[in-house]
Amino acid sequence: MTSQPVSQDDLIWFSDQFQAISSNIERVIQGKREVVDLIVLGILSEGHVLIEDVPGVGKTLLAKSLAKSIHCDFQRVQFTPDLLPSDVTGVSVWDRERGAFVFRAGPVFTNIVLGDEINRASPKTQSALLEAMSERQVSVDRERHSLPEPFMVLATQNPLEYVGTFPLPESQLDRFMMSVRLGYPSKDKERELLLSGGVEGVLESLVAVVSHEEILGLQDRAAQVRVADKLTDYILSIAEATRDNGRFVLGVSTRGVQSLYRATQAMALCEGRPFAIPDDVQRVAVPILAHRVLLKNGAGGLTSSREAIGRLLDSTSIPV
């Protein structure tokens, strides 16, 4: 990674590529540009994204659309209660001709992994992703195998259905840079969907608009964005407030602070700036922090961690 400042040409190139990916995805996921932008921001920030919402609103379509918009390898894993860790990471098998065990890579050895209904797998299988998401490697039979770059896990889950599911533990949730929700489409967009006969044909016709090398370049540029000391202190103040606030049982981890910092850098470039401002922090804070905190029972009448993070942002002093 270089340490050169972001040039004007870099700003234009980054913004154009970001818009191209988002616009391509929006051909399938219409009327949800803010969520689409967050998903794209996730891969440009080298993070993983959890898509959490009720069935039938397009979670899997969103993940597939991102994968098809980028010229990278893609694998889908349908998580079920009988799925084994080796079904995800791979397994060593005996090769008669070589007279030795040979490692056969699992579907996690790709650029973008879609973990569909991740909370339907057992905790043992869920934990198989922990090392991959955190360290970009997999350990099998005491051997470490590096994952390709870029590497991103997109996982989906239904937050309302609990029969036959295993809720993700805090350690697993913390590996996800952000958690997003699609929500129902507007009446007009839903009418368009009905009259057009669905989006399956549009999804199949999607072509990649960004190459593998360009994604790595975008990630590199995002890491070069300047973050002033006062803005860094602002990010730290937000995290500290979740740890000292009586409304939370669990505050934001150090990994969460790092995720907020990286996403802030990428958001600045998406807006055409080589430096970050408080608005960048505020735009990404809720999806990055909300799934990392736990509310106490009866926490000041708050009903969700997203609402709590929003209130916290309103009460935290913004640097000038």
N, C-alpha and C positions, 0 to 999 in steps of 0.2 A: 504494500500500500504506500502510495506516495504522500508527501506532505505539502505539495504545492497548493497554493490558493486556487479556488475555483474561478475560472476565467468567464468572461461574458459568453464566449462560444459554448462553454460547458453548461452554463445556465440555460441557454436556448435549447441545446441538445437534450438536456435532462428533461426540461418541461415538455418538449415535443414528444419524447419517448413515453413519458408518463401519461400524457393525454392520449397517445395512440393506443396504449394498453387499455386504459379505462374505457375509451370510446368503443373499442372492439368488444370488451366484455358487456358493455351496456346494450349492445345489439341483442343480447339474450336476456340480461337482467335489466329491464327497463324501469325507469322511475326511481332507481335506488343509487344514484350517482355518489352520494356521500359514503355509503357502505362500500361500493366498488372502489372508490379512491382509497379507503382505508386498507382494503385487501391488497391493492397494488403497493401501497406504502409499506405494508408488512414485508413483502419480499425485497423491496429496495432497502429496507432497514435490516435485512438478514434475520428476520424474525419468523415465528410460527403463529398461525391464526386459528382460533377456535370460533366456528360459526354456530351459534346457539339460537335455536328458534323452534317453533312448532312445526309439525310435519307439513309438507306440501307447499312451502313458500319459496323454494328454489335454492336451498343450501347446497345440494350436490351440484346443481346446474352452475352455480356461481364458482365452485371449485373447479369444475371441468372447463368452464369458460376461461379462467385464468390460465390453466394448463395449456389450452389450445392457443392462447394468445402469445405464448412464449415458446420459442423453439428450443424446448428442453424435454428431457425424458420424463414420463409421467407414469405413475402406478396407482391403482386404486385398491384399497384393502377394505373389504366389508367385515367389520368387526362383529363377531358373534360370540356367545358364551363358550363355544367349544374351540375357539381359535387359540392356537398355542403360540408361545413366544417365538419358537423357531419358524412358524409360518410367516412371521414378520421380518425377523432378522436374518434368517438363513440357518443352515445346518451343515455339519461335516459328515460326509458319507464315504464309505470304503470304496476305493477304486481298485479293482482287481489287477488291471493292467499296470498301474503304477505301484501297486503294493503299498498304498498309503491312503490316509484320509484326505479328502479333497473338499474344500469349502464351497458350498453352493449358496450364492447370495440370495437373500430374500427380497421382497418387493421394496424394502426400505432403501435399497441401493439404487436410488434414482434421484432426479433433481426435485420433483414435486410429488409428494405422497399425499393422497387423499385417504384419510382415516374416516370412513363413513360410519356413523353411529358408534363413535369410539367408546361411549359409556356402556355398550352392550357386551364388551369383552371383560374377562375376569381381571382383577387387579394385577395378577401375575403377568398377563399379556400386556396390559396397559403399561406396566413398568418397563417392558422391553423397549419402549420408545424413549425412556428417560435419558439414557446415555446418548442415543442418536440425536435427540433434540438439543441437548446441552453441549456435547463435545464433538458432534459431527463425526462420530465413529461408533463401531459396534464391536463388542468383545464376545467371541465365541470360542469355547474350548481353550481359554487362556491366550488367544491370539486376537490382536486388534486389527480391525479392517476399517480404513478410512472411507467416508462417504464422499460422493462427488460434490462439486461446487457448481452452481449454487445448490443449496439444500433447504427445502421448506416443507413443513408438515401443515397441511390444511385438514382440520378435523371438524366433523359435524356432530351435534348431539341435540336431542329433544329434551328440554329442561322440565317438561311437565309429566312425562311418562316414566314411572318408576318401576313398573313390573318388568322383571328380567333385566334390570340395569344395575350397574355398579358405578356410583357417583365418582367422578375424578377426585383424587385426594389433592390437598393443597400443593404438594410437591410437584404433581403433574400439571396442575393449573398454572403454576408459576413459570413453567417452561414455555408457555404460550405468551408471545409478546403482547397480543391483544385478543379480546373477545368481542365479536360484533354480532348484531342482530339485524335480520333483514326486515321483519315485520310484513304485514299484508300490503299488497299493492293498492294504489288508489283505484277508485271506481273506473276512471277513464282508462287506465292502463290495463285493468282486468278485462274491460270490454274489448280493447284492442287485441288482447291475448285470445279471447274467445272467438272473435271474428277472423283472426288470422289462422286459427287451427293449431296453435301451439308453437313452441320455440325449438322443437327437436330438430327441424330442418335447418334453422338458423345456426344452431350449435354445430351441426355437422359441417356446415359451410365455412365456419371460422377458420382463418389461417393465421399463422404466427406473424406478429408485426414487429417483434423484437428477437434478436438472436441470443444464443447462449452467452457469447462473448460480450454483447452489449449489456446484458443484465449484470455481469460481473463489473463492467465499467461503471454502470449506474450506482451500484453498491459502493464502489470505491469513491466516486464523487460525493456521495452523501456523507461519507465519513470525514470529508474535508471541510464541511461547513463550520464556520466560526460560531462559537457559543461564548458570549461574554461571561466574565466571572459573576456578574450580578444575576445573569439568567441561570447560571449553574446553581447559585445559591437559592434562587427561586424554586428550581426543581427539587433541591434538597429540602427546602422548607415545606413543600407539599408532602413529600414522603414522611418527614418528621412529624407533621401534623397528624398523619394517619396512625402513628405509633403512640402519640401522647394524647390523642383524642379519646375521651371516655365512651364514645359511641362504637368503637371498634374493639373486637376481641383480638384480631390479627391485623397488623399494619403491613405496609408495602415493604417487600424485601429489597436487598441491594440489587438483585437481578432486575427487579421492577424499575428501580431508579435508572439503571443502565438502559433498559428498554425505552423508557420515557426520553432519555437523552438522545438515543439514536434516532428514534422516530421524529423528534423535534428537528434534528438536522435534516432528515429527508423531507419533512414538511416544508421547511424553508426553501429548499431547492425546487420543490413542486410549485411554490409560489413565485419562483424566479428571483430568489435572493441568495447571496453567498453567506449570509449571516442569519441567525435565528432571532426571533422576537417573542415576547410573552404570548402573543396570539397563537403561535405555533404550538407552544406547550399546552395551552388551553384546548386546542382543537383535538389533540390526541390523548389528553390525560384520562378522560373517562373510559374509553375502550381499553386503555393499557393498564389502568390501575384498579378498575372496579372488580374484576374477577380475582384480584389478589388479596382483597380485604374481606373480613368477616364482621358483620354487624352484631352488636349485642341485642338481646331481646328488648324490644321497646326502646330502641335508641332514638329518643327525641321525636317519636312519631314517624320516623323514616321507614319506608317500606322496601327499599332496595339499596344495594351498594352503589349503584349508578347515581341515584339521587343523592346519596351521602357524599360521594366524590364531587358532584356538582356543587353542593353546598359548601364543601371545604374550599373549592377553588374560589367561590365568591368571597370567602372570609380571609383568604390569604393575600397579603400585601403584594401588589404587582410592582416590580422594579421599573424605574424610569430610565 
